[in-house]
Amino acid sequence: MNIRENFLRAAEMSGPEWIPCSVSISPPLWSKYRERMEDLVLRHPRIFGEYKRGSRDFDDFGIRRAGNRIVDEWGCVWAFLVDGLQGQVLKHPLDDWKKLRSYKPPDPILLDNVPREGYPPVKGEFQRELKRIQRDKMEGRLAVGGCPHGFMFQRLYYLRGFSNLMKDFILEPPELQILIDMVVDYNLKLIRRWLDVGIDLLSCGDDLGTQDRLTIHPRAFRKYLIPAYRKMFTPVRMRGVHVRLHSDGHIMEIAEDLIEAGVTILNLQDLVNGVENIKRRLKGKVCIDVDIDRQKIVPFGKPEDIKRHVHYVVSELNSPDGGFMITVDIYPPTPIENIEALCQALEEVGCGPKF
């Protein structure tokens, strides 16, 4: 069974051979540990796949350098505070509703780019992505297209400003629905383009929660955002393509609404949402792509704590039928010993193909 077949079996709960797993090491950690990190990656091909020593520039952070500022395709001005990590929007092009009358949203087809959160548009990038997908298909890998992280809810406050948007969901001005429809229309253009390519998976990200609750009231979420997600995801599901949605934060109140809107793989945080809650409410209803804790245990725990936690999560949420995946994003100040323990634990519980 190749990687693509195994992933789809896990997503469709039809008996994968191994647990699909994705571990992402943030650029600041690569810069800190350098050759030691390369040694670690090479020790764990089941987790990281093929890696060629010397193929990475440890100090290449691209545009994500502290002090850098860029303007994205929507006209939002981003500032970067830490080398290698995402920035934040400082200037919002629709901070006053009066600006909506003359505002023109971008067109991903005309730009011919692959939009990424916090990046300026790169014309012609989509054509390079087409070649990547063709190569992935030939080599038995999953064909993945996507909308950028922050593609819907977060894009609204990138445009409006966070405080303004929170007031909008309370005051409900007519412009709010106009703005939502504008963002949905943009995303649908991008989604339909991916579908025409013949992808297996549409992968999207939108951080919807805080540490202990949704960012907005569930009632407002169901009124304004669930219909938006449904409109975007319905044509994807009609083509038999899977929808993976990532969200940081506590989202349990609307997790089942997201499934109803078309999400087939839900990537959510373990401790913030509660492993028992996830098991009770979601196991068997959706493919759970659990986001292993990045706030407490992995960065600050001991190696044995990490191993214990990984084994616990898998024992509660995994099934021989599938419906389970693991995602781990690793950030400073995580010690390299903890990353090693994490990889060992993932291999122990059955992540990644056996060579």
Steps between C-alpha positions, in 0.01 A plus 500: 500500500649833398472825696200623301304177539575481872393861558170452317430179692555683826275787387227260388532266800577200282804348671831683443828316558647780710398826665556796266722749677641844427772660711601856417808657660485879502782700334631647829568147628679403178711813540577417863584129471628494140698178422366338818150542361608348171636198688167465681298519177723241334453264798124503449413443133163351601402840636674741262538299180799557277742775598831594341767631731600855417181573309380763748628850566464527876483879497266554205180644645376647172280802560440393859778706653457716807427857396379404152174641365305381196166569335296194404267469201204635703687818598564392860832618642688230691783550749736225618628502857699173522730346239331206333156534656176643367431869541185696566292754313560858609299685234153384401369626165133485612534639851221744405192365322501809274804352326299195391326695222819549301688188613584241234592151620785312330438236234708183549450400138633826357785502751578135409651450843468262792396730785673455834418678822728797555670485159479730200361342179748321274369495144542170318531297819191296424662355188790374711249342739340315209835335424540411868159330504574309180827377651328400826241297312766318299694414816202378703464800725185685593394780263431794730366844421387756749383835616748699708497487877257766621293461184156592643439614860850634549494677165199694625695651788812547290281726288291660775724486807425261785311741727292630212403149393401396852265799513365409155387159621306672778361800308447303175534780244395400144858553385608195700318258271628688195856454625447131578360441150800681351745270678296189415494594131878542498550161665256329264701619199810345651321181607348441156840542344644233728209268423565535128858386564376174655611520863435234766485745790410863558691619806396822677576674828303746708568559871155524657552462873669644806642286779160412646223611260418615150610847398136595432172363638401163346169653394677767294737239362211283380320797350789651306788256462355150473304601186823644358695179562213293359494707181874450454522133595189364326650504147811331641302214652288469185822415316593237759793706627580508871492822702757546776442795730757610757403719792697605804308563820192358668240415234293218651176701496496511121709193406195302393372800302828503308455131419147570378642778280728252323817454707620138481836544678496730802837612635451629854711540813500224759534666843305815413198298387549207737591152379195348673271762343644429156454126549143528628372745241704444186649150485343311213324810363801662333864418444668655804833658413615573852742785556740381771551762773743774404448725803587296807615141476709504183693824567520483880445139608755224545558240227309239701204741531488537124509125440228442758278766343539371144416145610195627690365702206540209260343250741190722531451619143647242263311207351601206279248634249683831477335839540810628677810701411765695691641846437777660702638852458808568712605845613758659732605444770459124445823312592632270230480211747122551511479488122692173505264357762201612296625326186576182693153502651335552163686204357408287802127562450511416128550827314655497157575213259738225608802466272 
